[in-house]
Amino acid sequence: MSIIKKFLNLFKSGKGEEDEARLQAQKERYDNLLRALTEGDLDARWAAVRSVGDLGEPFIEPLIRGLKDEYWIIRRGSADTLGKIGAPAVKPLIGALDEPLEDIRQETIRALQLVGEPSVGPLVQATKHGHPLIRRGAVQALGIMGEGRAVPVLIDALKDPDAGVRYEATVALGRIGDPRSVPPLIESLNDPQEHVRVAAMATLCSLGAPSIEPLIHALVDLNEDVCRRASLALVTIGEPAMDALIAALGDQNPGIRRGAAEALGQIGNTRAIPKIIESLRDPERLVRIESVKALAALGVPAIAPLMQVFREGDGHMRTGAMEALWMLGQPATTPLIMVLKDDQSDVRKRAALLLGEIGDQKAVDHLTGLLSDDNVTVRKEAFEALEMIKNRTAA
């Protein structure tokens, strides 16, 4: 049945008592609007798009075509008018989501958004459509609408065979912000497509607090890429993750302790320094190594507590403090020079060793004075340190 006959049937069914002259006038108006929509210039199309909303269903098809108009103003006007028409436009609009051009698809989604509640059920069903572009558009629309009832189907969409659908599902879940999406989003950190992995990480970061504990547990995922991205997400979350990460330094799992130390070093908040210092005595070597790196990354504020451990700590802690001070380099020179006169010969020896490794010319005179130290091992270490600085300067 033609679009004109559809209109006449609708009109007659509702206006059976009108006289023939009025019917003809309405038909002519309809014809003129249809002609303007399909054949008119820009001004005519724009005027027609704005005028047909009250006429309803018979104009859905030409308005759907208007979503693909070369001019943005016509596409936007068609979307607005289809939104005004409401529920009858939903099915054709969902069919129009198979358009590959993003700007056109956005206007289609806008129309569905304007329709509102009547479009939700059909959009949920469309997430299972056979055409990937329609699934993608349905997922995108539900996200833009912030439709919490759609969270289960959006989580399912994270496993869709089409990467575009998976990507839109991660974005949509971020817009809705439901904590139920955190575990499946962490799984998506291992998606085969990079842009999906990046989107999943961004969404986890945007969800904030609900993501923190699951991300900490993901630091020991069997997949190293998931571990790495979970760490990066925690660093991106930053300050809100600090307390949980500091607590994780005491976790029973050494992998979590190690990952927590790494993340704290990269976040860069000096509040973590005391707890990371304690981790220098961790029974696991890899945790100690990561703690050293974290303290070095935290920079100058870590020097004073490291120097205290350097002088007073037990074996593991002293070793870790020395490594961290060496990694800090020249900023640690002056504090190390200050302990060259320490009462403990072992402290003087280790300070000389570190100063040689750092290689700062500023330490030469102080190390030279140590050549007359009472302790032979201190004198030997001072001599070797001076040689290291000399060779480095010559090079």
N, C-alpha and C positions, 0 to 999 in steps of 0.2 A: 504493500500500500504506500502511495507517495506521501511525502510530508504534507502536501496541501490537503489531500483527502483526510489524513489524520486530523488536521486542524478542523476541517469542515465537520467531520463526525463528532469531534469533541464539542464544537460550537453548537451544532444542531441538538445534541443530546442535552445541552444545558440551556439552550435559548430557543426551544421549539416554538414558543409563542411570539417570537419577534417577527416583524414584517420583513418581506423580501428585500426592501431597500436597505434596511439596517444590516441584514446579513451580507449583502453585496458590498456595502461600505467596509465592513469588517474584513471581508475577504480581500478587498483591494489593499487595505492597510497591511494585512499579513503578507500579501504578495510583494508589496513595496519593501517591507522590512527584510524579507527573505532575499530579495534581489540586492538590496543594499549590503547585506551580510556577505553575499557571495560574489558580487560583481562591482560594488561601489568603490569609490576612492577612499582614502584614509578617513576623511571627515564623515563620509556617509557610513562607513563601517562602524566608526566609533559611536555615532548617533544611534545606529541600529542596535549595537551591543548593549547600550544603556537603556534601550526602550523595550526589550523583549522579555525582561525578567518576569513580568506579570503574566505573560502569555504561556509560560510553562513548558510542558513536555515537548510540544511540537518543534521547539527551537533548540532542543538539546543537541541534536546532531550538528547543525551549523555552528553552534557555539563550541562544540568539541573541535571542529575544524578550525575555529578561530583561535584555539590554543596554539596552533602552529603558524599563525599569521607572521609575516615578516617583521611587523612592527610590535615592539614590546607593549605599547599602550593598548593594542587590540587584544594581545594575549592576556594582559592583566584584566582588562574589562570583561573578556569572556570568562575568565576564572571567577571574577566577582559575581557575574550574573548566574553562572552555574551554581555557585554557592548559595545564591538567593533562591534558586529553583528547588534546591534541597534534595531530599531522598530519591526522587526519580532520576537524578543525574548521577547517582553514586556508581551504578554498574557501568555505564559508559565511561565515566571518569577512570575507574579502575582499569578498564580495557585500554584507555589511552596512556597508561603508565608504561606501555611497551615502547614508548618513544625514546630513542637513544640519546637525543640531545638534552643536556642537563637543564638548560634554561627553560625549555618547553615542559620538561617533567616537573620543574619547580612550580610552574603555574598550575599544572594539574593537581599537584599535592596541595597547593594553596586552596584550590576549589574544594577539595575533600576536607581540608581543615575548616573551611567556612561552613560546610554542610554540618560538621560537628558530629554529634552522637549517632545519627543514622548511618554514618559511614564506618563506625568502629567495627561492628560485626563483620561486614563484608571485607574490610581491610585485614582483619585477623584471618579470615578464610583465604584471602589472597596471598598470605605469606606462604601458602602451600601450592600456589599456582604453578603450572608447568613451565611458564615462561619466566626466565630468571630476571628480566627487567621488571616484570610486574611484581615479582616477589621483592625485588630490591626497592621499588617505589612504595610498596605497601609497608615494608619495614621502616623506610624513611619517614613516611607519613605518620605512622604510629608514634615514632620518636618525637617528631615535631609537635604532635598533638599532646605529648606528655602523658600518654595513655598507660596508666599503671596496670590496668587489666591485661595489657598485652605482654607483660614481662615474661611469662612462661613461653610464649611463642617466639619472642625475641631471643630468649636464651637458646631455644631450639635452633634458631636461625644462625647462631654462632657455628653450627656444624653444617651449614648449607654447602652443597658442592660448588656453588658460585662464590668466588672471592669477593665480588662486589656486594652480594647479599651479606656476607659475613662482616665486611667492613661497615656497612650501614647499620648492622645489628649492634656492633660495639658503640657506634656513635649514638644510636637511639637509646641504648641502655644508659649511657652517660647523661643524656638529656633527662631521662626519667629519674635516675638516681636511686634506684632500689637496691638495698644491700644484698638481696638474693642473687644479684648478678655477679658478685665478686668472685666466688669460686670458679664459675665457668669462664669468666674473663681472664683469670689467672691461667687457665688451660689454654686460652687463646694467645698467650704470650709465646706459645710454641706453634702458632699457625704457620703453614708453609709460605704464606705471602707476607713480605715485610710490611706493606702498608697496613695490613690487618693487625700485625703484631704491634706496630707503633700506635695504632688507634686504640687497641686494647690497653696498652700501658697508659696512654693519655686519659682514658676513661677511668682506670683504676686510680690514677692521681686525682682526678676531679671528684671522685667519690669520697676521698679523704679518709676520715677516721675508720669507717667500716672496712677499708682495704688494708689497714696497717698490719694487724695480726696475721691475716692470711698471707700477706706478702712476706712477712718475717718467716713464716713456716715454708714459704716457697724458696727461701734461700738455700734449702737443701733438697730441692727437686732433683729427680734423677737426670733431668735434662739440664745441662750446664747453661744453655741459652736462656732457659726460664729463670734460673738462679740469677744470671747477670741482669736480666730485664727487671726482675723483682727488686734487686738492689738499686737499680737506676730509678725505679718508681719510688722507692722509699726515700732516696736522696732528693727526688723532685718534690715529694710531699714536704720534706724538710722538717721544720720545727715541730709540727704536730706529731711527728713520728719519734721525736727524741726520747720521751719517757719509755716508750715500749722498746726502743732499741737499746737503751741503757739497761733496762731490765733483762733484755735478751743476752747481755754479756754474761749472765749467770745461768743461762739455759743448760740443761743436761746434754744437749746435742752440740758437739764441738763445731759442727758446720754452721749452726745458727750463731754461735758465739763469734766465729770468724767473720761471717757475713755482717753481723751487727757492728763489729769493730770497723770493718771496711766502710760501711754506710755512714757511721758516725764521723769518721775522718773526712769523708767527702762532703757531708753536710756543713762541717766547719764550725759548729757551735762549741765554744770552749767549755761549756757546762759539762761536757762529756769527759774532760781530761782526767779527773780523779778516778773514775771508774775504768777508763782505758789503762791508766797507770797500773791499777790492780791486776789487769789482764796480762801484764808482763810476766806474771808468775803462773799463768795458766799451764796446766800439765800438757796441753797439746802444743807442739811446736808451731804448727800452722796458725794457730790462734795468736801465739806470741808474735809471730812475724807480721801478721795483719795489724796487731796492736801497735807495733813499732811504726809501721807505715802510717797508721792513723795519727799517731802523735806527731810524726814529722809533718804530716799534712796540716795539722792544726797550728803549726808555726811557732812564732816567738812566745805566745802565752804558755806553751808547753815546756819552755826551757827551765824555768825555776823549779817546777815539780820534778822534772827529769834530773836536774842537778842534785836534788835531795836524794833521789833514788840512787843516783850515780855514787854518792858518798855513803849511803846508809843501807841500801837495799840488799836483799839476799842475792845469790848467784844469778838466777834467772832474770831477776829484775835489773840488776846492774848491767848485765849483758844487753838486755833490751834497751835500757836507757842509753848505753853507749852507742848502739846502732842508730837510735833515733837522733841523738845529738850529731852523729856523723852525717846523717841524711839532711839534717837542718843546715849544716855547713857553717859559713862564716858568722851568722848571727850567734852561734854557740861559742865563738872564739873567746870573747871576753869572760864569760862565766867559767870557762875551762882554765884560762890563765889565772883566775882568782884562786883556784884550788891547787895550783902548782906548789903552794907553800903549806898545804894541808899537813896536819900532824901524821896522817897515815901514809906510809910510803907507797902502799898499793894504790891509793887515790892519786898520788903524784904521778906514779908510773902510768896509770890508765889515762890521766889527763894529757900527759906527754904523747902517748900513743895516738890519741884522738886528734890532738893538734897537728901532728905530723900527717895524719890521714886527711884532715881538712885542708891543710896546706896554706893557711893564711900567713902572709909575711909579717903580720902584726905580732905573731907569737915568737919570732926569732930571738929577740933580746931576752925574753923570759925563759925560753928553753936553754939559751946559752948559760944563763945563771944556774940552771939545773945540772950543768956538767960537773959542778963541784959538790953535788948532793952527797950526803953521808952514805946513801944506799947505792950499791953498785948496780942493781937492776934499774933503778931510777936514772942513774947516769947513762946507762946503756940505751934506755928508751929515749932519753932526751937527745942523745947523739944521733940515733937513727931517725928521729923526727926532724932534726935539723937537716940531715941528708935528704930526706924526702922533700922538704920545702925547697932546698937548694936545687935539686934535680927538676922539680916542677917549674921553678922560676927560670932555669936555664932552657927548658923546653919551650 
